């Protein structure tokens, strides 16, 4: 979140785009891990 705000403040487009891409990937990894944990608990 801090880097996103820094990119917005400094108007650095490549930083904003990079943070969005990394954020989407991170959410995907966490979601996959959550689904694996739910399967193990069944």
VMD Tcl script that draws the C-alpha trace (Angstrom):
set ca {
  {0.00 0.00 0.00}
  {2.83 2.38 0.82}
  {4.48 1.94 -2.57}
  {1.17 2.50 -4.33}
  {0.69 5.78 -2.49}
  {4.30 6.72 -3.20}
  {3.74 6.06 -6.90}
  {0.59 8.19 -6.90}
  {2.30 11.00 -5.00}
  {5.33 10.99 -7.29}
  {3.23 10.36 -10.41}
  {5.40 7.36 -11.30}
  {3.25 5.32 -13.67}
  {5.57 2.29 -13.92}
  {5.61 1.95 -10.12}
  {1.81 2.08 -9.93}
  {1.45 -0.55 -12.68}
  {4.04 -2.81 -11.03}
  {2.33 -2.62 -7.66}
  {-1.06 -3.44 -9.19}
  {0.38 -6.49 -10.99}
  {2.17 -7.72 -7.86}
  {-0.94 -7.11 -5.76}
  {-3.12 -9.19 -8.07}
  {-0.55 -12.01 -8.01}
  {-0.34 -11.88 -4.23}
  {-4.12 -12.09 -3.87}
  {-4.15 -15.09 -6.22}
  {-1.48 -16.91 -4.21}
  {-3.30 -16.26 -0.93}
  {-6.61 -17.42 -2.42}
  {-5.02 -20.64 -3.69}
  {-3.51 -21.29 -0.25}
  {-6.89 -20.71 1.42}
  {-8.55 -23.21 -0.92}
  {-5.84 -25.80 -0.14}
  {-6.39 -25.33 3.60}
  {-10.15 -25.74 3.20}
  {-9.66 -29.01 1.28}
  {-7.34 -30.39 4.00}
  {-9.89 -29.59 6.72}
  {-12.71 -31.55 5.06}
}
mol new
graphics top color blue
foreach p $ca { graphics top sphere $p radius 0.5 }
foreach p [lrange $ca 0 end-1] q [lrange $ca 1 end] { graphics top cylinder $p $q radius 0.2 }
display resetview
